[in-house]
Amino acid sequence: MIDNFKPVEGHFKIEVINKDGVVIDSFEKHNLIMDKARKTFAKYIAGISGTNVINKLVLGTKGHIAGDILAPKDEAHGFVSSREMLFSEETGTQGQDFEVLTFAPSGVSGDVVTCDDGFSTVKVTVIDTTTIYEINVHNTSANGDGTIIFTECALYTGDDIFSMRTFKGKIKDDSVSLRITWKILF
């Protein structure tokens, strides 16, 4: 009977957008739902106090095979559901190797929530059994020391990783913004 239910899955899309609003680079693929996500979700639907909603996005620079920013890490290189953080969070420095964007989608009724912290905007939409996160990282945000190349990304519930994706390098500086569309399908 339980085999008839489809597992939680997701779809990840990242777009690099120039100042004229034109998409100049993009990547999309199914993302990995992490082991901790299943535990978080079980606690959340049980109403256990202290369970967080998805409220953080982390972009990192070490989701690729060393020496080739166009070769994303895969299962053979440690991109597995038991990971507890991005590769760049393990050995890197925030602001240089990874950027953290937090948002607070709670406390609003309805099917659409929009958060704006001045550096990014997050729109959360629920359509039937799909939750869609559209995260827009402004051109003046997440640029490291001027230019940074991101190769991995994750959604978090508090400090627990929920889903993750590695991808070919995306250059981020003040000439471009990023739009990340992340769908979680139940």
N, C-alpha and C positions, 0 to 999 in steps of 0.2 A: 504494500500500500504506500509506504513512504517513498518508494522509488518513482511514484507517479508525480511527485512534486519537483518542480525545477529548482535548482540551487540559486542562491543569490549570485548575481553576476553584474558586471559593469562594462561600460564603454567609455573610453578616454579619447579626447580630441584636444590638441593644442594648436593654436594658430598664432603666427607672428604677423602683426599688422603695422604698416608704416603710418606716418603722420597724416597721409591722405585718406586713411581708412581702408586701404587695399591690403588684402591678405597676400603676403609675399612668401610664406612658407607654412606648411601644415603637416600634421601627422595624426593619424587616428588608428586605434586598435582596441580590442577588449583589454580591460585592466585585470589585475589580480586582486581578488578579495582575500584579505589576510586572515590567518587563524584567529587573531585577537578580535577581529570584527565579529565573528560568530559568537564569541563569548560576550562581547559588548551588547550585541543585538539581543541575545538571550536575557541578559540582565535588564535591558531597557524595556522589553515587552513584559517582563515580570514585575516592573515597577520598583526595582531595587534602587534605593536612594543613592545619589552620587554618580549615577550613570550619565555620561555626557552624550550630547548629540554631536554630529559632525560639525566641528567649529574651527578647523585649522587646515591650511594647505601649506605644504613645504615643498619648495623647488630646490633641487640639488644638482651638483656638478660632477658626481662620480658614478653615474648610472651606465657608464660605457666601459668597454674593454680598454684597458690601459693602452695609450698611444693612438687610439682611433675613436674620435668623438662621433663617428658615423656608425659605430658598431655597438648597439645597446647590449648591456648584459642580459643574459637569458638564464634559464634554469641551471645550465652547466656552470655559470659564473655567480651563482648565489641568489638569483632573482626567484625566490620561492615564497610560498605563503606563510612560512614560519618566521620570516624576517620581522623584526620588531622596530626597525627604523630604516630610513634611507641610507644608502651606502655613504653618502657625504656626511651624514650626521654621526657616523661611527668614528670618523677620523678627522673631520673638517671643522671649520670655524664658521659660526653664523655671521652672515654679512659678506663673507669671502667665498665659502664653499656651498652654503645653502642659505635660503631666505625663508622666513616664516611669516605667513599672513594669517592672522586670526580674525574670526568674525563671530557674531552672536545672532544666530537665526531663531532663537527661542522667544517665546512670549508674544507671538503674533498669531492671530487666527486667520484662517483662509488657506489657500493653496499656493500662494506666492509670497516670498519674503525677500526683501532687498536690504542689504547692508552696505554702507559706504564708510570707509575709514579715512578717506582723503587720498589714499595711496592705491586703493583697489576697490572694486565693487563686487559684491557677490549677490547673485539672484538665485534663490532656491525655489523650484517649482515642483509640485507634485501633480502628476498626470496618471490617473488610474493606479497602477502598481509600480510606477517609475518615479524616482526622485532625481531631478536634474539640477546640478550645480553649474552655474555659468559664472566663472570668475574672470574678471577683467583686471589685469595688472597694468596700471598706468605707465606711460613712457618714462616718467621720472622715478619710478619705483623698481626695486630689485635689480639694480645695475651693478652691484658689487663695488669695485673701485673705478667704475666707468663702463666696463664691458664685462659680461659674464656669459658663459655658455652652459645652459642647463641641459641635462640629459636624464633627469629622473624627477618624479613628482609623486606626492602622496597626500591623501586626505586622512585626517586624524579625528578621533573623538577624545578630546583632552590630550593626554600623552600616549594614547594607544593608537597605533597605525590601523586604519580601516581598509584602505585599498591603495594600490601602488602601480605605477607604470614607468618603465624605462623607455627611452626613445633616442633617435639620432639627435645630435647637438642642435640646439636652438639658440642663436645669438641674441642676447638682450642688452640693449643700451638705451640711451635717451631718444633714439630715433625711432624706436618701435615700442608697441605695447603687446601684451600677450592676452589671448582669450582662451581660457581652458573650459571646455564643456565636458562635464563628468556625469554620466548617467549610472545610477544604481538601480538595477531591475530586480524586483521581488517576485 
